Amino acid sequence: MIEYLNGRLIEKNPAYAVIECNGVGYYINISLQTFEKMGSSESCKLFIHMVVREDAHSLFGFVDPQERQLFRNLISVSGIGPNTARIILSSYKSEDIFAAIANENVDLLKSIKGIGVKTAQRIVIDLKDKVAKDLPQLEISSLQDNTTKEEALSALAVLGFDRNRSTKVLQKIYGGSSSELSVEQVIKEALRLL
């Protein structure tokens, strides 16, 4: 019904944004991923998914159409509603979630708050074919990096390091390095920073 909203950003926080379009302020639920990508510009454009229920009409906004498509795929899974899908998108980047589904990485999905083993397995089973169609849009190197990152994250968890702290350190490593690193190199660098 609403493809996107383009207007003036009135308010923004990690859970929602208010965008004014032609004198009307729209309250839009956003993920942490969208919050980080929005920036501080007064002008704002968000791609919209509208959820209509008996008691409420809710808008969910995304900086890019790929994140919105992933959101739509997630809410098509039995047992996952819009708010749970938003939590999933707030926990990891879209590329990481695509890679987790494509590589059947249930451990990554079940590490998300509110997602149990059965739900994580259902996400993989229901979305693996859908995600395979979307994968050509992602860069292959990005998927290889994500696989390496996941292996390194698992290794650090086995060594007893906190998963959230390890994830931040790995993001720092990948943010500062443009060359491909082996799992061993990533773990050594992470151990140095932890």
C-alpha positions as a printed NumPy array, in Angstrom:
array([[  0.   ,   0.   ,   0.   ],
       [  2.773,   2.467,   0.945],
       [  6.032,   1.852,  -0.946],
       [  8.154,   4.473,   0.808],
       [  7.989,   7.727,   2.745],
       [ 10.262,  10.61 ,   1.841],
       [ 10.184,  13.629,   4.111],
       [ 11.671,  15.52 ,   7.013],
       [ 13.071,  13.523,   9.927],
       [ 11.431,  14.909,  13.077],
       [ 12.558,  12.341,  15.648],
       [ 14.816,   9.3  ,  15.593],
       [ 15.788,   6.733,  18.191],
       [ 16.855,   3.053,  17.983],
       [ 13.238,   1.786,  18.035],
       [ 11.334,   4.271,  15.87 ],
       [ 11.481,   7.366,  13.707],
       [  8.958,  10.101,  13.014],
       [  8.943,  11.441,   9.462],
       [  6.843,  14.42 ,   8.4  ],
       [  5.46 ,  14.217,   4.86 ],
       [  3.274,  17.115,   3.694],
       [  2.274,  18.101,   7.213],
       [  1.563,  14.558,   8.452],
       [  3.906,  12.914,  10.949],
       [  4.321,   9.153,  10.496],
       [  5.48 ,   6.987,  13.411],
       [  7.641,   4.261,  11.87 ],
       [  9.085,   1.253,  13.699],
       [ 12.699,   0.669,  12.653],
       [ 15.455,  -1.84 ,  13.31 ],
       [ 18.781,  -0.936,  14.871],
       [ 20.356,  -1.621,  11.459],
       [ 18.153,   1.056,   9.858],
       [ 18.8  ,   3.457,  12.752],
       [ 22.563,   3.22 ,  12.166],
       [ 22.256,   3.72 ,   8.393],
       [ 19.845,   6.671,   8.592],
       [ 22.472,   9.199,   9.594],
       [ 21.575,  12.624,  10.957],
       [ 20.346,  14.294,   7.774],
       [ 17.062,  16.176,   8.058],
       [ 15.839,  14.639,   4.803],
       [ 14.89 ,  10.974,   5.115],
       [ 13.537,   8.196,   2.901],
       [ 12.386,   4.855,   4.303],
       [ 10.931,   1.867,   2.46 ],
       [  7.74 ,   0.846,   4.232],
       [  5.97 ,  -2.358,   5.181],
       [  2.498,  -1.789,   6.618],
       [  0.984,  -4.243,   9.091],
       [ -2.799,  -4.03 ,   9.474],
       [ -4.502,  -5.652,  12.449],
       [ -7.909,  -5.25 ,  14.045],
       [ -6.518,  -3.03 ,  16.782],
       [ -3.658,  -1.24 ,  15.012],
       [ -2.073,  -0.136,  11.764],
       [  1.727,  -0.181,  12.105],
       [  4.451,   1.02 ,   9.777],
       [  7.871,  -0.619,   9.652],
       [ 10.607,   1.3  ,   7.849],
       [ 13.873,   0.225,   6.216],
       [ 16.729,   2.148,   4.617],
       [ 17.003,  -0.281,   1.689],
       [ 14.609,  -2.653,  -0.115],
       [ 16.803,  -5.707,   0.66 ],
       [ 16.278,  -5.315,   4.404],
       [ 12.538,  -4.869,   3.828],
       [ 12.444,  -8.051,   1.717],
       [ 14.265,  -9.978,   4.43 ],
       [ 11.736,  -8.619,   6.962],
       [  8.879,  -9.818,   4.749],
       [ 10.5  , -13.234,   4.391],
       [ 10.94 , -13.509,   8.157],
       [  7.318, -12.641,   8.973],
       [  6.174, -15.301,   6.493],
       [  7.639, -17.931,   8.866],
       [  5.09 , -19.388,  11.283],
       [  5.612, -18.022,  14.783],
       [  7.538, -14.896,  13.745],
       [  5.67 , -11.635,  13.947],
       [  6.786,  -8.152,  12.922],
       [  8.374,  -7.319,  16.286],
       [ 10.371, -10.567,  16.393],
       [ 11.527,  -9.962,  12.811],
       [ 12.607,  -6.457,  13.839],
       [ 14.614,  -7.925,  16.755],
       [ 16.315, -10.34 ,  14.338],
       [ 17.217,  -7.46 ,  12.004],
       [ 18.464,  -5.431,  14.963],
       [ 20.739,  -8.248,  16.129],
       [ 22.732,  -8.812,  12.921],
       [ 23.277,  -7.199,   9.531],
       [ 21.035,  -8.397,   6.705],
       [ 24.033, -10.009,   4.974],
       [ 24.813, -12.027,   8.107],
       [ 21.221, -13.254,   8.366],
       [ 21.13 , -14.146,   4.651],
       [ 24.392, -16.075,   5.062],
       [ 23.155, -17.82 ,   8.222],
       [ 20.022, -19.025,   6.441],
       [ 21.892, -20.038,   3.281],
       [ 24.56 , -21.9  ,   5.288],
       [ 21.974, -23.412,   7.667],
       [ 23.682, -21.749,  10.622],
       [ 21.041, -22.427,  13.283],
       [ 23.465, -21.442,  16.072],
       [ 23.64 , -17.835,  14.86 ],
       [ 19.852, -17.57 ,  14.637],
       [ 19.202, -19.137,  18.044],
       [ 21.675, -16.703,  19.639],
       [ 19.112, -13.943,  18.96 ],
       [ 16.906, -13.029,  21.912],
       [ 13.504, -14.727,  21.657],
       [ 14.567, -17.268,  19.019],
       [ 14.745, -20.873,  20.186],
       [ 16.19 , -23.891,  18.423],
       [ 12.879, -24.913,  16.803],
       [ 12.166, -21.402,  15.539],
       [ 15.72 , -21.073,  14.189],
       [ 15.352, -24.405,  12.379],
       [ 11.971, -23.325,  10.991],
       [ 13.517, -20.088,   9.663],
       [ 16.221, -22.062,   7.847],
       [ 13.787, -24.639,   6.429],
       [ 11.173, -22.091,   5.318],
       [ 13.532, -19.45 ,   3.935],
       [ 16.485, -21.343,   2.462],
       [ 14.953, -21.469,  -1.041],
       [ 13.682, -17.87 ,  -0.879],
       [ 17.084, -16.617,   0.274],
       [ 18.823, -18.56 ,  -2.509],
       [ 16.961, -16.347,  -4.998],
       [ 18.143, -13.198,  -3.192],
       [ 21.759, -14.343,  -2.786],
       [ 22.941, -13.282,  -6.267],
       [ 22.305,  -9.688,  -5.143],
       [ 24.883, -10.112,  -2.387],
       [ 28.581, -10.154,  -3.104],
       [ 30.174, -13.604,  -2.867],
       [ 33.147, -12.177,  -0.966],
       [ 30.776, -10.781,   1.641],
       [ 29.368, -14.28 ,   2.182],
       [ 32.854, -15.745,   2.459],
       [ 33.74 , -13.087,   5.021],
       [ 30.572, -13.927,   6.948],
       [ 31.428, -17.642,   6.942],
       [ 34.919, -16.876,   8.202],
       [ 33.465, -14.475,  10.752],
       [ 31.003, -17.12 ,  11.988],
       [ 33.745, -19.731,  12.326],
       [ 35.885, -17.256,  14.268],
       [ 32.926, -16.297,  16.459],
       [ 32.215, -19.952,  17.245],
       [ 35.865, -20.551,  18.101],
       [ 35.935, -17.533,  20.441],
       [ 32.732, -18.75 ,  22.128],
       [ 34.333, -22.174,  22.697],
       [ 37.319, -20.389,  24.241],
       [ 34.904, -18.766,  26.715],
       [ 34.652, -15.212,  25.379],
       [ 31.351, -13.32 ,  25.524],
       [ 29.516, -13.556,  22.18 ],
       [ 28.43 ,  -9.889,  22.025],
       [ 31.916,  -8.61 ,  22.854],
       [ 33.451, -11.037,  20.351],
       [ 31.028,  -9.873,  17.647],
       [ 32.027,  -6.246,  18.207],
       [ 35.72 ,  -7.128,  18.02 ],
       [ 35.177,  -9.092,  14.787],
       [ 33.278,  -6.178,  13.262],
       [ 36.204,  -3.949,  14.163],
       [ 38.644,  -6.395,  12.516],
       [ 36.591,  -6.634,   9.319],
       [ 35.991,  -2.886,   9.266],
       [ 39.719,  -2.12 ,   9.324],
       [ 40.88 ,  -4.838,   6.919],
       [ 40.152,  -4.87 ,   3.215],
       [ 42.127,  -8.022,   2.462],
       [ 40.794, -11.535,   2.962],
       [ 41.858, -13.039,   6.259],
       [ 41.936, -16.714,   7.167],
       [ 40.01 , -17.934,  10.2  ],
       [ 43.287, -18.377,  12.092],
       [ 44.38 , -14.799,  11.357],
       [ 40.998, -13.447,  12.45 ],
       [ 41.09 , -15.423,  15.724],
       [ 44.66 , -14.31 ,  16.479],
       [ 43.729, -10.672,  15.882],
       [ 40.569, -11.044,  17.983],
       [ 42.53 , -12.599,  20.877],
       [ 44.928,  -9.677,  20.729],
       [ 42.03 ,  -7.185,  20.972],
       [ 40.013,  -9.054,  23.598]])
